[in-house]
Amino acid sequence: MNRALDPAPELTPVRACWALLIAAGLCGGCGANEPRSRGPVEPIRPAMPSSPAVSLRDAGWERVSLGPLALSLALPDAAAWRDAGGRDWHRLEHGASNSVLSITRIRAPASVAASECAARAGFAVANDAEDASELEVLRLEGEAGTHSEVVLRVEPDGPTALRGEVTAATAGLRACAALRIETRVDGDGREAEVARRLALFAERVVPSLAFDRVEDRIKKKSDPIGL
């Protein structure tokens, strides 16, 4: 992973209020069934509980480039994320917070929509009325003309832990990116900490996703000799 400094501000009061609303909504998922696997990425099962107070800082933001996928995105506490590789889905792991980011890139027709990208990635249909774990569905504009459809979920993961999940499908120029971030918090304060992490991931990480080499593809398309 190649990183370049990409400073990001802390959550604004508006974002903090949104995080509190998410935390309030967690009560609806506390009586849900055990977590279900969705899509091609297996749910994480960290061996050790996280420490809500210090495990994922809203600081140390840097842009991380994933060369094989020609994608880049900004991450908090970027130096602590480990590149775990992978084939169809590339994985980054933040061990201290029990967080895993899985991302893939899919070819798509021109002017593809984020909803079509979600279907191509095998993500569940948003706004499933029977899914008590679903908290929020967002549609966001991102960098370089990209747009994303984002679903946030929270589920119990044992008697004292919560598992938060952000799934996002991003549409770019003749390409889709599918991203899943899973995070787990154990112990007191887990509701507020899961809400804070989901706000970071949904409002900062997903909109920062960019397709590399977009300019190169535009030049090749307009090149008079077809190179």
C-alpha positions in Angstrom: 0.0 0.0 0.0 1.3 3.4 -0.9 0.1 6.2 1.4 0.1 10.0 1.0 -1.0 12.5 3.6 -4.7 13.2 3.4 -5.7 15.1 6.5 -9.3 14.9 7.5 -11.2 16.8 10.1 -12.8 15.3 13.2 -16.6 14.6 13.1 -18.6 17.9 13.0 -21.4 18.4 15.5 -23.9 17.5 12.7 -22.1 14.2 12.2 -21.9 13.6 15.9 -25.7 14.1 16.2 -26.2 11.6 13.3 -24.0 9.1 15.2 -26.1 9.5 18.3 -29.2 8.8 16.2 -27.6 5.6 15.0 -26.7 4.6 18.6 -30.4 5.1 19.5 -31.4 2.9 16.7 -29.3 0.0 17.9 -32.0 -0.9 20.4 -34.1 -2.2 17.4 -31.4 -4.7 16.6 -30.6 -5.9 20.1 -33.3 -8.6 19.9 -32.4 -9.7 16.5 -31.3 -13.2 15.6 -27.6 -14.2 15.3 -25.8 -12.4 12.5 -26.3 -13.7 9.0 -23.6 -13.8 6.2 -24.4 -11.5 3.4 -22.6 -11.5 0.0 -19.3 -13.0 -0.9 -17.4 -11.9 2.2 -17.5 -13.9 5.4 -18.3 -12.1 8.6 -15.3 -11.4 10.8 -14.9 -13.2 14.1 -12.1 -11.5 15.9 -10.5 -13.5 18.7 -9.9 -10.6 21.1 -12.3 -7.8 22.2 -11.6 -4.2 21.2 -11.0 -1.3 23.5 -13.6 1.3 22.6 -11.7 4.2 24.1 -8.6 4.0 21.9 -8.9 1.3 19.3 -9.7 3.4 16.2 -8.6 7.0 16.2 -10.3 9.8 14.3 -6.8 10.9 13.4 -3.9 9.8 11.3 -6.0 10.0 8.1 -4.0 9.1 5.0 -4.9 8.1 1.4 -4.2 4.4 0.8 -3.7 3.2 -2.8 -4.6 -0.3 -3.8 -2.5 -0.7 -6.9 -3.8 -4.1 -8.2 -7.4 -2.7 -8.1 -6.5 0.8 -9.3 -8.5 2.2 -6.4 -7.6 4.5 -3.5 -9.4 5.7 -0.4 -8.7 7.6 2.8 -8.5 5.7 6.1 -8.4 6.8 9.8 -5.4 5.6 11.8 -4.0 4.6 8.4 -0.6 3.4 9.6 -2.3 0.7 11.7 -4.2 -1.0 8.8 -2.5 -4.2 7.6 -2.7 -5.3 3.9 -4.0 -8.9 4.1 -4.1 -9.4 0.3 -6.7 -11.6 -1.3 -7.8 -12.4 -4.8 -11.4 -11.4 -5.8 -11.7 -9.3 -2.6 -8.7 -7.4 -1.3 -8.6 -7.1 2.5 -7.2 -4.6 4.9 -7.3 -5.3 8.6 -7.2 -3.0 11.7 -6.4 -5.4 14.5 -6.7 -3.0 17.4 -10.4 -2.3 16.6 -11.3 -5.7 15.2 -12.1 -4.1 11.8 -11.8 -5.6 8.4 -12.2 -3.7 5.1 -12.9 -5.9 2.0 -13.0 -4.3 -1.4 -13.2 -5.4 -5.0 -13.5 -3.8 -8.5 -15.9 -5.0 -11.2 -16.1 -4.1 -14.8 -19.3 -2.4 -15.8 -21.0 -0.6 -18.8 -20.8 3.1 -19.2 -23.0 5.2 -16.9 -23.5 2.4 -14.5 -25.6 3.2 -11.5 -24.6 2.4 -7.9 -27.7 0.2 -7.5 -26.5 -1.9 -10.4 -23.1 -2.1 -8.8 -24.6 -3.4 -5.6 -26.4 -6.1 -7.6 -23.3 -7.1 -9.4 -21.5 -7.4 -6.1 -24.2 -9.6 -4.7 -25.2 -7.3 -1.9 -28.6 -7.6 -0.3 -31.3 -5.3 -1.5 -31.5 -2.2 0.6 -34.5 -1.3 2.7 -35.5 -4.8 3.5 -38.3 -4.3 5.9 -37.7 -7.6 7.6 -34.0 -6.8 8.4 -34.1 -5.4 11.9 -30.4 -4.9 11.8 -30.5 -2.3 9.0 -30.2 1.2 10.4 -29.7 3.5 7.5 -29.4 3.7 3.7 -27.4 6.6 2.2 -26.8 7.8 -1.3 -23.6 9.8 -1.5 -21.7 11.8 -4.1 -18.0 11.1 -4.0 -14.7 12.0 -5.7 -14.2 12.3 -9.5 -17.9 12.0 -10.3 -18.5 8.8 -8.4 -21.7 8.0 -6.5 -22.4 5.4 -3.9 -25.2 3.5 -2.3 -24.4 2.7 1.4 -26.1 0.5 3.9 -25.4 0.5 7.6 -26.2 -2.4 9.9 -25.6 -3.4 13.5 -26.2 -6.8 15.0 -25.5 -8.4 18.4 -22.4 -10.7 18.4 -22.6 -12.5 21.7 -24.0 -11.3 25.0 -21.8 -8.2 25.4 -20.7 -7.4 21.9 -22.0 -5.6 18.8 -20.9 -6.0 15.2 -21.3 -3.0 12.9 -21.2 -3.3 9.1 -21.0 -0.8 6.2 -21.6 -2.1 2.7 -21.2 0.3 -0.2 -21.4 0.1 -3.9 -19.7 2.9 -5.8 -20.1 3.6 -9.5 -17.4 5.2 -11.6 -16.4 5.4 -15.2 -17.2 2.0 -16.7 -16.4 0.4 -13.3 -18.0 -0.6 -10.0 -16.3 -0.9 -6.6 -17.9 -2.9 -3.8 -16.8 -2.3 -0.3 -17.6 -3.9 3.0 -16.3 -2.8 6.4 -17.0 -4.9 9.5 -16.1 -3.9 13.0 -16.7 -5.4 16.4 -16.9 -3.8 19.9 -17.2 -5.7 23.1 -18.0 -4.3 26.6 -19.4 -1.2 28.0 -20.0 1.8 25.7 -20.3 -0.5 22.7 -23.4 1.2 21.3 -21.8 4.6 21.1 -18.5 3.3 19.8 -20.1 1.3 17.0 -22.1 4.4 16.1 -18.9 6.5 16.0 -17.1 4.0 13.8 -20.0 3.7 11.4 -20.1 7.5 11.0 -16.4 7.6 10.2 -16.7 4.8 7.7 -19.8 6.0 6.0 -19.1 9.8 5.9 -15.4 9.8 5.4 -14.1 6.5 4.0 -16.8 5.7 1.4 -17.0 9.2 -0.2 -13.2 9.2 -0.5 -13.1 6.2 -2.7 -11.6 7.1 -6.1 -10.9 5.1 -9.3 -7.2 5.6 -10.3 -6.2 6.0 -13.9 -9.5 7.6 -14.9 -7.7 10.3 -16.8 -5.7 7.7 -18.7 -8.9 6.0 -19.9 -10.3 9.3 -21.1 -7.2 10.1 -23.1 -7.2 6.7 -24.7 -10.8 6.9 -25.7 -10.2 10.3 -27.4 -6.8 9.4 -29.0 -7.2 9.8 -32.8 -4.9 6.9 -33.6 -6.6 4.6 -31.1 -3.6 3.9 -28.8 
